[in-house]
């Protein structure tokens, strides 16, 4: 227990307070307790308190992203993504939507009183949707080779206090997932990469125009010989006139991701390439469905960053 919790427990006079709240109360009882607590706290607040919080907190307030800019990008992405199914997600997800399947703590998401959490990463919610679709497909055909491609653009909230200035607590995230069954010889991975990275690069070309430089940075800690993933990346780079860059030192390849990850990069002539999208293989659907044969490729792209980069090219 850290120092802050020790102080809180000492002040409460209940030595096992955390254990009671975390384990002894049922989820519904805990929800009822917290609802009462926050009802009392909200009744004690004044309109001035409300306005002060809205003005000062980085979690609140209107986004700088204009609705027209967001709609334009979403239309371009939707037109570029082939058979990918676009979803509109709830602002909330089950408690642990990220922490249960990914190597991140619950502090990465904002929990709610009603045993849920505010969506902090739309790819995790798309993974839940994909798991349900994969489970239904497996009931029809246990060896189905069909790939589920899902996408969304969703405003997410992330509570981490980043040291880098300018990073937002809430922002629009375009996300994609491709879920399916292992085909052997990295066949699923190659097919998913063609569909997903191909959609991103096509959308970038349409959104930014032909002058934008594109790049694909990848990390393959233990590539095979031949490696279908690398072959797919080479074909994509050639088809979209993108630079292919190996990043052998990226720790996330064997941390957050399951052995393979990539960045998609973009920049104007004479400038540096900057990150547009981040993605890679994860084991989330394998965990959700209890089946080691399940595979999942995810990727995400911050919309505010795209709009800002586009403005630099037209300035």
C-alpha positions as CSV (number, residue, x, y, z in Angstrom):
1,X,0.0,0.0,0.0
2,X,1.4,3.4,-1.0
3,X,1.8,6.4,1.4
4,X,-1.4,8.1,0.1
5,X,-3.6,5.1,0.8
6,X,-2.0,4.5,4.2
7,X,-2.9,8.1,5.1
8,X,-6.5,7.6,3.9
9,X,-6.9,4.3,5.7
10,X,-5.5,5.8,8.9
11,X,-7.8,8.8,8.7
12,X,-10.8,6.5,8.2
13,X,-10.2,4.5,11.3
14,X,-11.0,1.2,9.4
15,X,-7.7,-0.7,9.0
16,X,-9.1,-3.0,6.3
17,X,-11.0,-0.3,4.4
18,X,-9.4,-1.1,1.0
19,X,-10.0,-4.9,1.4
20,X,-13.7,-4.2,2.2
21,X,-14.2,-2.0,-0.8
22,X,-12.2,-4.0,-3.2
23,X,-13.1,-7.6,-2.3
24,X,-15.8,-8.0,0.4
25,X,-18.5,-5.8,-1.1
26,X,-20.4,-7.2,-4.1
27,X,-20.1,-5.0,-7.3
28,X,-23.8,-3.9,-6.9
29,X,-23.3,-3.1,-3.2
30,X,-20.1,-1.1,-4.0
31,X,-22.0,0.7,-6.8
32,X,-24.8,1.6,-4.4
33,X,-22.3,2.9,-1.8
34,X,-20.4,5.0,-4.3
35,X,-23.6,6.4,-5.8
36,X,-24.7,7.6,-2.4
37,X,-21.2,9.1,-1.7
38,X,-21.2,11.1,-5.0
39,X,-24.8,12.1,-4.5
40,X,-23.9,13.7,-1.2
41,X,-20.8,15.3,-2.7
42,X,-22.6,16.7,-5.7
43,X,-25.4,18.2,-3.5
44,X,-22.8,20.1,-1.5
45,X,-21.4,21.8,-4.7
46,X,-22.3,25.2,-5.9
47,X,-22.6,26.5,-9.4
48,X,-19.4,28.4,-8.9
49,X,-17.6,25.2,-8.0
50,X,-19.0,23.6,-11.2
51,X,-17.8,26.4,-13.4
52,X,-14.4,26.6,-11.7
53,X,-13.8,22.8,-12.3
54,X,-14.9,23.1,-15.9
55,X,-12.6,26.0,-16.5
56,X,-9.5,24.5,-14.8
57,X,-9.5,20.7,-15.4
58,X,-7.8,19.3,-18.5
59,X,-10.5,16.6,-18.6
60,X,-13.3,19.0,-19.5
61,X,-14.0,21.6,-22.1
62,X,-14.6,21.7,-25.8
63,X,-12.1,20.1,-28.2
64,X,-10.1,22.2,-30.6
65,X,-11.0,19.7,-33.3
66,X,-13.7,21.3,-35.6
67,X,-16.6,19.0,-36.3
68,X,-16.2,19.6,-40.0
69,X,-12.5,18.5,-39.9
70,X,-13.4,15.4,-38.0
71,X,-16.3,14.5,-40.4
72,X,-14.0,15.0,-43.4
73,X,-11.4,12.7,-42.1
74,X,-14.0,10.1,-41.1
75,X,-15.4,10.2,-44.6
76,X,-12.0,9.7,-46.2
77,X,-11.1,6.8,-43.8
78,X,-14.5,5.1,-44.4
79,X,-14.1,5.3,-48.2
80,X,-10.5,3.9,-47.9
81,X,-11.2,0.9,-45.7
82,X,-12.8,-1.6,-48.1
83,X,-14.9,-4.2,-46.3
84,X,-14.1,-2.8,-42.8
85,X,-17.2,-2.4,-40.7
86,X,-17.4,1.0,-39.0
87,X,-19.1,1.1,-35.5
88,X,-20.3,3.8,-33.2
89,X,-19.2,2.9,-29.7
90,X,-20.7,3.7,-26.3
91,X,-18.7,6.3,-24.3
92,X,-18.3,3.6,-21.6
93,X,-16.7,0.2,-21.5
94,X,-16.6,-2.6,-18.9
95,X,-14.3,-2.0,-16.0
96,X,-10.8,-3.4,-16.9
97,X,-11.4,-3.1,-20.7
98,X,-7.7,-2.2,-21.1
99,X,-6.1,-3.5,-17.9
100,X,-7.5,-7.1,-18.0
101,X,-6.1,-7.9,-21.4
102,X,-3.2,-5.5,-22.0
103,X,-0.1,-4.9,-19.8
104,X,-1.3,-1.6,-18.4
105,X,-2.8,-0.6,-15.1
106,X,-6.3,0.5,-14.3
107,X,-4.9,4.0,-13.7
108,X,-4.8,4.3,-17.5
109,X,-8.6,4.6,-17.6
110,X,-11.1,6.6,-15.7
111,X,-13.4,4.2,-13.7
112,X,-17.0,5.1,-13.2
113,X,-19.3,4.6,-10.1
114,X,-21.4,2.1,-12.1
115,X,-18.6,-0.5,-12.3
116,X,-17.5,0.6,-15.8
117,X,-14.9,2.9,-17.2
118,X,-14.7,5.8,-19.7
119,X,-13.3,4.5,-23.0
120,X,-9.6,5.3,-23.0
121,X,-8.7,3.2,-26.1
122,X,-11.2,2.4,-28.7
123,X,-9.1,-0.6,-30.0
124,X,-9.9,-2.5,-26.7
125,X,-13.6,-2.0,-27.2
126,X,-13.4,-3.0,-30.9
127,X,-11.5,-6.1,-29.6
128,X,-14.5,-7.0,-27.4
129,X,-16.8,-6.6,-30.4
130,X,-14.5,-8.7,-32.6
131,X,-14.4,-11.4,-30.0
132,X,-18.2,-11.7,-30.0
133,X,-18.2,-11.9,-33.8
134,X,-15.4,-14.5,-33.8
135,X,-17.2,-16.6,-31.2
136,X,-20.4,-16.6,-33.3
137,X,-18.3,-17.5,-36.4
138,X,-16.7,-20.4,-34.6
139,X,-20.0,-21.8,-33.6
140,X,-20.9,-21.9,-37.3
141,X,-17.5,-23.2,-38.4
142,X,-14.8,-24.0,-35.7
143,X,-12.1,-23.6,-38.4
144,X,-13.5,-20.5,-40.1
145,X,-10.7,-18.5,-41.8
146,X,-12.9,-15.3,-42.2
147,X,-11.3,-12.2,-40.8
148,X,-13.4,-9.6,-38.9
149,X,-12.4,-6.1,-39.8
150,X,-13.8,-3.3,-37.5
151,X,-13.1,0.4,-37.2
152,X,-14.4,3.5,-35.4
153,X,-13.5,7.1,-34.6
154,X,-14.2,7.7,-31.0
155,X,-13.3,10.5,-28.5
156,X,-11.3,8.9,-25.7
157,X,-10.2,10.1,-22.3
158,X,-6.8,9.3,-20.8
159,X,-6.0,10.3,-17.2
160,X,-2.2,9.9,-17.3
161,X,-0.3,13.1,-16.6
162,X,2.2,13.0,-19.4
163,X,5.5,15.0,-19.1
164,X,5.4,16.1,-22.7
165,X,3.5,19.3,-23.1
166,X,0.6,19.5,-25.6
167,X,-0.7,16.0,-25.1
168,X,-4.5,16.0,-24.6
169,X,-6.5,14.3,-21.9
170,X,-9.4,13.8,-24.4
171,X,-9.0,13.4,-28.2
172,X,-10.5,11.8,-31.2
173,X,-8.9,8.4,-32.0
174,X,-9.5,6.4,-35.2
175,X,-9.0,2.8,-34.5
176,X,-9.0,-0.5,-36.4
177,X,-8.9,-4.2,-35.4
178,X,-8.6,-7.3,-37.6
179,X,-9.5,-10.6,-35.8
180,X,-9.3,-14.1,-37.1
181,X,-7.8,-17.6,-36.7
182,X,-4.1,-18.6,-37.1
183,X,-3.6,-19.8,-40.7
184,X,0.0,-21.0,-40.2
185,X,3.1,-19.4,-41.8
186,X,1.9,-16.0,-40.6
187,X,-0.9,-16.0,-43.2
188,X,-3.4,-14.2,-41.0
189,X,-0.8,-11.6,-40.1
190,X,0.0,-10.9,-43.7
191,X,-3.7,-10.6,-44.7
192,X,-4.5,-8.4,-41.8
193,X,-1.6,-6.1,-42.5
194,X,-2.6,-5.7,-46.2
195,X,-6.1,-4.8,-45.2
196,X,-5.3,-2.5,-42.2
197,X,-2.1,-0.7,-43.3
198,X,-3.5,-0.5,-46.8
199,X,-6.6,1.3,-45.5
200,X,-4.5,3.8,-43.5
201,X,-2.1,4.6,-46.3
202,X,-4.9,5.0,-48.9
203,X,-6.7,7.4,-46.5
204,X,-3.6,9.4,-45.9
205,X,-2.9,9.8,-49.6
206,X,-6.5,11.0,-50.1
207,X,-6.5,13.3,-47.1
208,X,-3.1,14.9,-47.5
209,X,-2.6,14.7,-51.2
210,X,0.4,13.3,-53.3
211,X,3.1,15.6,-51.8
212,X,3.0,13.9,-48.3
213,X,5.9,11.6,-47.6
214,X,4.9,8.3,-46.1
215,X,6.8,5.8,-44.1
216,X,6.3,2.4,-42.4
217,X,8.4,1.7,-39.4
218,X,8.3,-1.8,-38.1
219,X,9.8,-4.0,-35.4
220,X,10.2,-7.8,-35.9
221,X,12.2,-9.1,-32.9
222,X,12.5,-12.6,-34.3
223,X,11.7,-12.5,-38.0
224,X,11.4,-15.8,-39.9
225,X,13.1,-16.5,-43.2
226,X,11.1,-15.9,-45.3
227,X,8.7,-13.7,-43.2
228,X,5.2,-13.1,-44.5
229,X,4.8,-10.0,-42.4
230,X,7.9,-8.4,-43.8
231,X,6.9,-9.4,-47.3
232,X,3.5,-7.8,-46.8
233,X,5.2,-4.6,-45.5
234,X,7.5,-4.4,-48.5
235,X,4.5,-4.8,-50.9
236,X,2.6,-2.1,-49.1
237,X,5.5,0.3,-49.1
238,X,6.0,-0.2,-52.8
239,X,2.3,0.1,-53.6
240,X,1.9,3.4,-51.6
241,X,5.3,4.9,-52.3
242,X,6.2,4.8,-48.7
243,X,9.6,4.4,-47.0
244,X,10.2,1.2,-45.1
245,X,12.2,1.6,-42.0
246,X,13.3,-1.1,-39.5
247,X,13.2,-0.1,-35.8
248,X,14.8,-3.1,-34.0
249,X,15.0,-1.3,-30.7
250,X,11.4,-0.7,-29.9
251,X,10.6,-2.2,-26.5
252,X,6.8,-2.3,-27.1
253,X,7.3,-5.2,-29.6
254,X,7.6,-7.6,-26.7
255,X,5.8,-5.5,-24.1
256,X,2.5,-4.1,-25.1
257,X,2.5,-6.0,-28.4
258,X,2.9,-9.7,-29.1
259,X,6.2,-9.7,-31.0
260,X,5.4,-7.4,-33.9
261,X,4.5,-3.7,-34.1
262,X,4.6,-0.8,-36.5
263,X,4.3,3.0,-36.8
264,X,2.9,4.7,-39.9
265,X,4.8,8.0,-40.5
266,X,4.1,11.1,-42.6
267,X,5.8,14.4,-43.3
268,X,6.0,17.2,-45.8
269,X,9.0,17.5,-48.2
270,X,12.0,19.0,-46.4
271,X,10.6,18.1,-43.0
272,X,10.9,15.1,-40.7
273,X,8.6,12.1,-40.7
274,X,6.3,12.1,-37.7
275,X,4.1,9.3,-36.3
276,X,0.6,9.1,-37.7
277,X,-0.5,5.7,-36.5
278,X,0.6,3.0,-34.1
279,X,-0.3,-0.7,-34.3
280,X,0.8,-4.3,-33.9
281,X,-0.3,-7.8,-33.0
282,X,-1.8,-8.5,-29.5
283,X,-3.2,-11.5,-27.8
284,X,-6.5,-9.9,-26.6
285,X,-9.0,-12.1,-28.5
286,X,-7.0,-15.2,-27.6
287,X,-7.5,-14.3,-23.9
288,X,-11.1,-13.2,-24.3
289,X,-12.1,-16.4,-26.1
290,X,-9.7,-18.8,-24.3
291,X,-8.3,-19.9,-27.6
292,X,-4.6,-19.6,-28.4
293,X,-5.4,-19.9,-32.2
294,X,-7.1,-16.5,-32.2
295,X,-5.1,-13.6,-33.7
296,X,-5.7,-9.8,-33.5
297,X,-4.0,-6.9,-35.3
298,X,-4.8,-3.5,-33.9
299,X,-3.9,0.1,-34.9
300,X,-4.9,3.6,-33.9
301,X,-4.5,7.2,-35.2
302,X,-5.0,10.5,-33.4
303,X,-7.3,12.8,-35.5
304,X,-6.1,16.1,-34.0
305,X,-2.6,15.3,-35.1
306,X,-3.7,14.6,-38.7
307,X,-5.6,17.9,-38.9
308,X,-2.6,19.8,-37.5
309,X,-0.2,18.2,-40.0
310,X,-2.5,18.9,-42.9
311,X,-2.6,22.6,-41.8
312,X,1.2,22.8,-41.9
313,X,1.2,21.6,-45.5
314,X,-1.3,24.3,-46.6
315,X,0.2,27.1,-44.6
